[in-house]
């Protein structure tokens, strides 16, 4: 799996890269909601950096994310929502994007109720206070690529202690 395999993630990466100065970061001004392609909104999450170690506060959560997770987690921190290995995984990926000033691609496989598994892909793209940093926010675009194929439209139900069952290693995406 890679970013190019997902047209929504590829579009998000192109938008981020087009607004990024050479050897710098796009700022919140460049990543203005009025400039974000509308087809990305349902999959969008805007996270505020709380610590360089990847703890974030979710500020904006798109409709598809609310639907998939079954709740709007805007205003909550990563350490309030996630725990254990999955929290470490997500915060580690955020930390990598924050430290490297580069997008990070991740994928996870969740247990979907008792009916099977569901893959998700996410692209974490850092946003700077200025073009020279520090990273203050991360734009995340997350998709559920097999949900349409499986015709699964209900919110995801995570079976306690089993989700996610697999996390792909976070990968830096060079632009």
C-alpha positions in Angstrom: 0.0 0.0 0.0 1.1 3.5 -0.8 -0.3 7.0 -1.2 -0.6 6.7 -5.0 -2.9 3.7 -4.5 -5.6 6.0 -3.0 -6.9 8.9 -5.1 -8.1 10.9 -2.1 -4.7 10.6 -0.4 -2.9 11.4 -3.6 -5.0 14.5 -4.1 -4.3 15.6 -0.5 -0.6 15.1 -0.9 -0.7 17.1 -4.2 -2.6 20.0 -2.4 -0.1 20.0 0.5 3.0 19.9 -1.8 1.6 22.7 -4.0 1.3 24.9 -1.0 4.7 24.0 0.5 7.6 26.4 -0.1 10.9 24.7 -1.1 12.7 23.4 2.1 9.9 24.8 4.3 6.4 24.1 5.6 3.0 25.3 4.4 1.4 27.5 7.1 -2.2 27.5 8.2 -2.6 30.5 5.9 -1.8 28.2 2.9 -3.8 25.3 4.3 -6.9 27.5 4.7 -10.2 25.6 4.6 -11.4 27.8 1.8 -8.5 26.5 -0.3 -8.8 22.8 0.6 -10.4 20.8 -2.3 -14.0 20.1 -1.2 -13.8 16.4 -1.9 -11.2 16.1 0.9 -13.5 17.5 3.6 -15.2 14.3 4.6 -11.9 12.6 5.2 -10.1 15.5 6.9 -8.8 15.8 10.4 -6.9 18.9 11.6 -4.8 18.2 14.7 -3.0 20.7 16.9 0.4 19.7 18.1 0.4 19.4 21.9 3.9 17.9 22.3 6.7 17.1 19.8 6.4 13.5 20.9 3.1 13.4 18.9 0.4 14.1 21.4 -2.3 16.1 19.5 -5.6 17.7 20.0 -8.1 17.1 17.3 -9.6 20.4 16.1 -11.6 19.5 13.0 -13.0 16.1 12.2 -14.6 15.4 8.8 -18.0 13.8 8.4 -16.6 10.4 7.2 -14.4 10.3 10.2 -17.3 11.0 12.6 -19.3 8.3 10.8 -16.6 5.7 10.8 -15.6 6.3 14.5 -19.2 6.7 15.6 -18.4 10.0 17.4 -17.0 13.5 16.8 -13.8 13.6 18.7 -13.0 17.3 17.9 -11.6 19.0 21.0 -10.2 15.8 22.5 -6.5 14.8 22.8 -5.0 11.6 21.4 -4.2 10.5 25.0 -7.9 10.9 25.9 -9.1 8.8 23.0 -6.5 6.1 22.4 -4.4 3.9 24.7 -1.7 1.2 24.6 0.0 0.2 21.5 -2.4 2.0 19.2 -1.8 5.3 21.0 1.9 4.8 20.8 1.6 3.9 17.1 -0.4 7.0 16.2 1.6 9.4 18.3 4.8 8.0 16.9 3.6 8.7 13.4 2.6 12.2 14.3 6.0 12.7 16.0 7.7 11.5 12.8 5.8 14.1 10.7 6.5 16.8 13.3 10.2 16.1 13.5 10.9 15.4 9.8 8.6 18.2 8.3 7.4 15.5 5.8 4.1 13.7 5.3 3.8 10.3 6.9 1.7 7.5 5.4 0.2 4.8 7.7 -2.2 2.0 7.4 -4.1 0.0 10.0 -6.4 -3.0 9.9 -9.3 -3.0 12.3 -11.5 -5.7 13.5 -15.0 -4.7 12.3 -17.5 -5.9 14.8 -17.5 -9.7 14.5 -18.0 -9.6 10.7 -14.5 -9.1 9.5 -11.7 -6.6 9.1 -11.5 -3.1 7.6 -8.4 -1.3 6.4 -7.8 2.4 6.9 -5.1 4.6 5.4 -4.0 7.9 6.6 -1.7 10.7 5.4 -0.3 13.1 8.1 1.0 16.4 6.7 2.7 18.9 8.9 1.8 22.6 9.0 4.1 25.2 10.4 3.6 28.4 12.4 5.9 29.9 9.8 7.5 28.5 6.7 10.5 27.8 8.9 8.6 26.1 11.7 7.8 24.9 14.3 5.2 22.4 13.3 2.0 23.5 15.1 -0.7 21.5 13.3 -1.0 18.3 11.3 -3.5 17.9 8.4 -4.6 14.3 8.3 -6.6 12.7 5.5 -7.9 9.2 6.3 -9.8 6.9 4.1 -11.3 3.4 4.4 -10.6 1.9 1.0 -12.4 -1.4 1.3 -15.6 0.0 2.9 -17.1 0.6 -0.5 -16.1 -2.7 -1.9 -17.6 -4.5 1.1 -20.6 -2.2 1.1 -20.0 -1.5 4.7 -21.6 1.8 5.6 -22.3 1.4 9.3 -19.9 3.0 11.8 -17.0 0.9 12.8 -17.5 -1.1 16.0 -14.1 -1.8 17.6 -14.0 -5.0 19.5 -12.3 -4.2 22.8 -8.7 -5.4 23.0 -8.6 -6.5 19.3 -8.3 -3.2 17.3 -6.4 -2.5 15.4 -5.0 -5.9 14.7 -2.3 -4.8 12.4 -0.4 -1.5 11.8 1.8 -0.9 8.8 5.1 0.8 9.7 4.8 4.6 9.2 6.5 5.7 6.1 7.9 9.2 5.3 6.6 10.4 2.0 9.2 12.5 0.1 7.8 15.4 -1.9 
